[in-house]
Amino acid sequence: MGFIALAPDHASRFGGTPAEVGPALETVGMETRSGTIADTEVALLWLKSDGRSSGKIGTIGVGLGATAIDDVVTKGTALNSAVIFYGHLPVPVEVGAKRHSCSTSPAETSL
């Protein structure tokens, strides 16, 4: 089977993320962490249940999306792997018990 990609716009409930940086930051800033988690969990459930996929899910999250992935990983959501760039990093002890493959790139160590 092939791959299915989903790129949720976590600011869609506010009309989507504008192309310009200033308005984009303002719009994304209106999102709540609980809203982002809920959107991410629904997206992952849809991906897992779609008949065109194998049911295995790998994620890449950047910024707000990375924080959302961190939140669902530590809650035990069924992910097979996760890559997190610039978000709140998960606590290793919380991830370790979940048996996920997780790669992180904290902002303070990136160029």
C-alpha positions in Angstrom: 0.0 0.0 0.0 1.0 3.6 -0.5 1.2 6.6 1.7 -1.5 9.1 2.6 -0.4 12.5 3.7 -2.5 14.9 5.7 -1.4 18.4 6.5 -4.0 19.9 8.9 -4.2 23.7 9.1 -4.7 24.2 12.9 -5.9 27.7 12.2 -8.7 26.5 9.8 -11.5 27.3 12.3 -10.3 30.9 12.0 -10.4 31.0 8.2 -7.0 29.3 7.7 -3.4 30.5 8.0 -2.8 33.7 6.0 0.2 33.7 3.7 1.7 36.9 5.3 3.8 36.3 8.4 2.3 38.9 10.7 -1.3 37.9 10.2 -0.4 34.2 10.2 1.2 34.5 13.6 -1.8 36.4 14.9 -4.2 33.8 13.5 -2.3 30.8 14.7 -2.0 32.5 18.1 -5.7 32.3 18.5 -5.6 28.5 18.5 -5.8 26.7 21.9 -3.7 23.8 22.9 -6.9 21.7 23.6 -8.3 22.6 20.1 -5.0 21.6 18.4 -4.9 18.3 20.3 -8.5 17.5 19.4 -7.9 18.3 15.7 -4.8 16.2 15.7 -6.5 13.2 17.3 -9.4 13.3 14.8 -6.9 13.6 11.9 -5.0 10.6 13.2 -8.1 8.5 13.7 -9.2 9.3 10.1 -5.8 8.3 8.7 -5.8 5.0 10.7 -9.3 4.1 9.5 -8.9 5.0 5.9 -8.9 1.8 3.8 -6.2 3.0 1.5 -3.5 3.0 4.2 -1.8 0.2 6.1 -3.0 1.7 9.4 0.6 2.6 10.4 1.0 6.3 11.2 4.2 8.4 11.2 4.1 12.1 11.9 6.1 15.2 11.4 5.2 18.3 13.4 6.7 21.8 13.2 6.0 24.4 15.9 2.4 24.3 16.9 2.0 21.0 15.1 5.0 19.6 16.9 3.5 20.5 20.2 0.2 18.8 19.2 2.1 15.6 18.2 4.0 15.7 21.6 0.6 15.9 23.4 -0.9 13.0 21.5 2.3 10.9 21.8 2.4 11.2 25.6 -1.4 10.5 25.8 -0.8 7.1 24.2 -2.3 7.8 20.8 -1.3 5.0 18.4 1.6 6.4 16.4 4.4 4.4 14.9 6.8 7.2 14.7 7.1 11.0 15.3 9.5 13.7 14.3 9.1 17.0 16.3 10.7 20.3 15.2 10.5 23.4 17.4 7.6 22.3 19.6 7.4 21.5 23.2 9.4 18.3 23.5 8.0 15.2 25.2 9.3 14.0 28.5 11.3 10.8 27.6 9.9 8.8 30.5 6.4 9.5 29.2 7.2 8.5 25.6 9.4 5.5 26.5 6.5 3.4 27.8 4.5 4.0 24.6 7.0 2.3 22.3 7.2 5.1 19.8 10.1 6.0 17.6 10.6 9.7 18.2 13.1 12.2 16.8 13.3 15.7 18.1 15.0 18.9 17.1 14.6 21.6 19.7 14.8 25.2 18.5 17.8 26.1 20.7 20.0 23.5 18.9 18.9 24.2 15.3 20.3 26.8 12.9 
